[in-house]
């Protein structure tokens, strides 16, 4: 038997909230990367959460943070129900209140995939769990509903910022130091002439071993990971007004036609339609 409970979301530029309980058999999860920030909390489930190769075991009440462009996935095992909530929001939501984006330090002021996990023992005293239920509260007046959600989000971010400043996060690291170095190298060279052969030569690893180890660490084949990161970066450049051809070249795509096809496949729309 399978049952899903999912709350509605606020559209547009405003935060979205969703809580869901899934029962086995589970749909396989894939590594994914998105454009917004995410606060993820697991309440039941047997498995691991992977962010940029760092693997953390599911535990009741554990909170995970992801920033735009940060890869993540759930690696589920066993037959225990998978119960979690996820809150997505655009960083621009808080800029009117916090133009210096200090509340977003726990998302951006850290290395990819690191220092972004908080244990229940440090989260419980903050009242964050109680605030989650307020995010789901809906009012007949859409403006009032959005206002409630945004104010609650600001309160949650303020509490997370305190935990971050006190360094109460769980650091985490990739399964091997070599994979961590490879992930860092890829993310530092997305706009350059990056290739599988280049990575293999630099890190003295065979192509087969690189693909095998990278997928087991991140949940994604290495070239899919690179392409997804580059597409997201190009999309952000285009949204800022850069011509799509220039964005494609800047993000490492050798020719525009390959970029165009990859973009349409990924986002279901053409690059220029976002202008």
C-alpha positions as CSV (number, residue, x, y, z in Angstrom):
1,X,0.0,0.0,0.0
2,X,1.2,3.5,-0.8
3,X,-0.1,6.7,0.5
4,X,1.1,10.3,0.0
5,X,0.2,13.4,2.0
6,X,1.4,16.6,0.4
7,X,0.6,20.2,1.3
8,X,0.1,23.0,-1.3
9,X,2.7,25.5,-2.2
10,X,2.8,29.2,-2.5
11,X,3.7,30.1,-6.1
12,X,5.7,32.8,-7.7
13,X,8.7,34.3,-6.0
14,X,7.4,33.3,-2.5
15,X,8.5,30.4,-0.4
16,X,6.9,27.0,-0.9
17,X,6.3,24.3,1.8
18,X,5.6,20.7,1.4
19,X,5.4,17.8,3.8
20,X,5.1,14.2,2.6
21,X,4.9,10.7,3.9
22,X,5.8,7.9,1.5
23,X,5.4,4.2,2.1
24,X,7.4,1.4,0.5
25,X,8.0,0.6,-2.3
26,X,9.8,3.9,-2.8
27,X,10.4,5.7,-6.1
28,X,14.2,5.8,-6.6
29,X,15.6,9.2,-5.9
30,X,18.1,10.9,-8.3
31,X,20.7,13.5,-7.7
32,X,19.2,16.9,-8.4
33,X,20.3,20.6,-8.3
34,X,17.9,23.5,-8.2
35,X,17.9,27.3,-8.2
36,X,16.6,28.0,-4.8
37,X,17.5,27.5,-1.1
38,X,16.0,24.5,0.7
39,X,15.4,23.6,4.3
40,X,14.9,19.8,4.6
41,X,13.9,17.9,7.7
42,X,13.5,14.1,8.0
43,X,11.2,12.6,10.7
44,X,11.2,8.9,9.7
45,X,13.2,6.9,7.2
46,X,16.1,4.5,6.8
47,X,18.8,5.8,4.6
48,X,21.2,8.7,3.9
49,X,21.0,12.2,2.6
50,X,23.9,13.1,0.2
51,X,24.9,16.7,-0.5
52,X,27.9,17.1,-2.9
53,X,29.2,13.7,-1.9
54,X,28.9,14.2,1.9
55,X,26.7,11.4,3.3
56,X,24.6,11.8,6.4
57,X,22.5,9.0,8.0
58,X,18.8,9.8,8.5
59,X,17.9,10.6,12.1
60,X,14.6,11.9,13.5
61,X,14.6,15.7,13.4
62,X,17.8,16.2,11.5
63,X,17.9,19.3,9.3
64,X,19.7,19.7,6.0
65,X,20.3,23.0,4.2
66,X,21.0,23.3,0.5
67,X,21.8,26.4,-1.5
68,X,21.3,27.1,-5.2
69,X,23.5,24.9,-7.3
70,X,24.2,22.4,-4.5
71,X,23.6,18.8,-5.5
72,X,21.6,16.5,-3.2
73,X,19.6,13.4,-3.0
74,X,18.0,10.9,-0.6
75,X,19.4,7.3,-0.7
76,X,16.6,5.2,0.8
77,X,16.9,1.7,2.2
78,X,14.7,-0.6,4.2
79,X,10.9,-0.6,4.6
80,X,10.4,2.2,7.1
81,X,8.1,5.0,5.9
82,X,9.8,8.1,4.6
83,X,8.4,11.1,6.4
84,X,9.9,14.6,5.7
85,X,9.2,18.2,5.1
86,X,10.9,20.5,2.6
87,X,10.8,24.3,2.4
88,X,12.0,26.0,-0.8
89,X,12.6,29.7,-1.1
90,X,14.3,32.2,-3.4
91,X,17.1,34.1,-1.7
92,X,15.5,37.3,-3.0
93,X,12.5,36.8,-0.6
94,X,14.5,38.1,2.3
95,X,16.4,40.9,0.6
96,X,13.9,43.6,1.5
97,X,14.4,42.9,5.2
98,X,18.0,41.7,5.1
99,X,19.7,43.3,2.0
100,X,23.1,42.1,3.3
101,X,21.7,38.5,3.3
102,X,23.2,37.8,6.7
103,X,20.4,35.3,7.4
104,X,21.6,33.3,4.5
105,X,25.1,32.8,5.9
106,X,24.3,29.2,6.8
107,X,23.6,28.5,3.1
108,X,26.3,30.4,1.4
109,X,29.2,31.0,3.8
110,X,30.5,27.4,3.8
111,X,32.1,25.0,1.4
112,X,29.8,23.0,-0.9
113,X,28.2,20.0,0.9
114,X,29.7,20.8,4.2
115,X,28.6,22.4,7.5
116,X,25.0,22.2,6.4
117,X,23.5,19.5,8.7
118,X,22.0,20.1,12.2
119,X,21.2,17.4,14.7
120,X,17.9,17.3,16.6
121,X,19.6,17.9,19.9
122,X,20.6,21.4,18.8
123,X,17.5,22.2,16.8
124,X,14.8,21.2,19.3
125,X,15.4,24.0,21.8
126,X,15.1,26.6,19.1
127,X,11.4,26.1,18.4
128,X,12.0,25.5,14.7
129,X,9.9,22.4,14.6
130,X,6.9,24.3,15.9
131,X,7.5,27.0,13.3
132,X,7.3,24.4,10.5
133,X,3.6,23.9,11.2
134,X,3.0,27.7,10.9
135,X,4.5,27.6,7.4
136,X,1.6,25.3,6.3
137,X,-1.1,27.6,7.8
138,X,-3.3,29.0,5.0
139,X,-5.6,32.0,5.2
140,X,-8.3,32.9,2.8
141,X,-6.5,36.2,2.1
142,X,-3.6,35.2,-0.2
143,X,-1.6,38.3,0.9
144,X,-2.1,37.4,4.6
145,X,-1.0,33.8,3.8
146,X,2.1,34.9,2.1
147,X,2.9,37.4,4.9
148,X,2.6,34.6,7.5
149,X,4.8,32.3,5.5
150,X,7.5,34.9,5.0
151,X,7.6,36.1,8.6
152,X,7.8,32.5,9.8
153,X,10.6,31.8,7.4
154,X,12.5,34.8,8.7
155,X,12.2,33.5,12.2
156,X,13.4,30.0,11.2
157,X,16.4,31.5,9.4
158,X,17.3,33.6,12.4
159,X,17.4,30.5,14.6
160,X,19.5,28.6,12.1
161,X,21.9,31.5,11.8
162,X,22.4,31.3,15.6
163,X,23.3,27.6,15.3
164,X,25.6,28.3,12.4
165,X,27.4,31.1,14.2
166,X,27.9,28.8,17.2
167,X,29.3,26.1,14.8
168,X,26.7,23.6,16.0
169,X,26.5,22.0,12.5
170,X,27.7,18.5,11.6
171,X,30.6,19.0,9.2
172,X,30.4,15.9,7.0
173,X,32.8,15.1,4.1
174,X,32.9,13.0,1.0
175,X,33.5,9.3,1.4
176,X,37.1,9.7,0.2
177,X,39.4,12.8,0.2
178,X,40.1,12.2,-3.5
179,X,36.4,12.5,-4.4
180,X,36.1,15.7,-2.3
181,X,39.0,17.2,-4.2
182,X,37.5,16.1,-7.6
183,X,34.2,17.7,-6.7
184,X,35.9,20.9,-5.6
185,X,38.0,21.0,-8.8
186,X,34.9,20.5,-11.0
187,X,33.0,23.3,-9.3
188,X,36.0,25.6,-9.6
189,X,36.3,25.0,-13.4
190,X,32.8,24.9,-14.7
191,X,33.5,27.8,-17.1
192,X,36.7,26.3,-18.4
193,X,37.7,23.6,-20.8
194,X,36.7,20.7,-18.5
195,X,36.8,17.1,-19.7
196,X,36.8,13.6,-18.2
197,X,40.3,13.0,-19.6
198,X,41.5,16.2,-17.9
199,X,40.1,15.2,-14.6
200,X,41.5,11.6,-14.9
201,X,45.0,13.0,-15.7
202,X,45.0,15.5,-12.9
203,X,43.9,13.0,-10.2
204,X,45.7,9.9,-11.6
205,X,42.5,7.9,-11.9
206,X,41.1,5.8,-14.7
207,X,37.9,6.8,-16.5
208,X,36.1,3.7,-15.3
209,X,37.2,4.3,-11.7
210,X,36.3,8.0,-11.8
211,X,32.8,7.2,-13.1
212,X,32.2,4.4,-10.6
213,X,33.5,6.3,-7.6
214,X,31.8,9.6,-8.5
215,X,28.4,8.0,-9.0
216,X,28.6,6.1,-5.7
217,X,29.6,9.3,-3.9
218,X,27.3,11.8,-5.4
219,X,24.5,9.7,-7.0
220,X,25.3,11.0,-10.5
221,X,27.6,10.1,-13.4
222,X,30.3,12.7,-13.5
223,X,29.4,14.2,-16.9
224,X,25.7,14.5,-16.0
225,X,26.8,16.4,-12.9
226,X,29.0,18.7,-14.9
227,X,26.3,19.4,-17.5
228,X,23.6,20.0,-14.9
229,X,25.9,22.5,-13.0
230,X,26.7,24.3,-16.3
231,X,23.1,24.6,-17.4
232,X,22.1,26.0,-14.1
233,X,24.9,28.6,-14.2
234,X,24.0,29.5,-17.8
235,X,20.4,29.9,-16.9
236,X,21.3,32.3,-14.1
237,X,23.4,34.4,-16.5
238,X,20.5,34.5,-19.1
239,X,18.1,35.5,-16.3
240,X,20.4,38.4,-15.6
241,X,20.2,39.6,-19.2
242,X,23.2,37.9,-20.8
243,X,22.6,36.7,-24.4
244,X,22.1,32.9,-24.5
245,X,25.0,32.3,-26.9
246,X,27.4,34.2,-24.7
247,X,26.1,32.3,-21.6
248,X,26.6,29.0,-23.3
249,X,30.2,29.8,-24.3
250,X,31.0,31.1,-20.8
251,X,29.7,28.0,-19.2
252,X,31.9,25.6,-21.2
253,X,29.6,24.5,-24.0
254,X,31.6,23.9,-27.1
255,X,28.8,24.8,-29.5
256,X,25.5,26.5,-29.1
257,X,23.4,23.6,-30.7
258,X,24.6,21.1,-28.0
259,X,23.8,23.7,-25.3
260,X,20.4,24.4,-26.8
261,X,19.4,20.7,-26.9
262,X,20.6,20.1,-23.4
263,X,18.8,23.2,-22.1
264,X,15.5,22.3,-23.7
265,X,15.8,18.7,-22.4
266,X,16.5,19.9,-18.9
267,X,14.1,22.8,-18.5
268,X,11.5,22.1,-21.2
269,X,11.9,25.6,-22.6
270,X,14.3,27.4,-24.9
271,X,17.1,29.6,-23.4
272,X,15.8,32.8,-25.0
273,X,12.2,32.3,-23.7
274,X,13.6,33.3,-20.2
275,X,14.6,36.8,-21.4
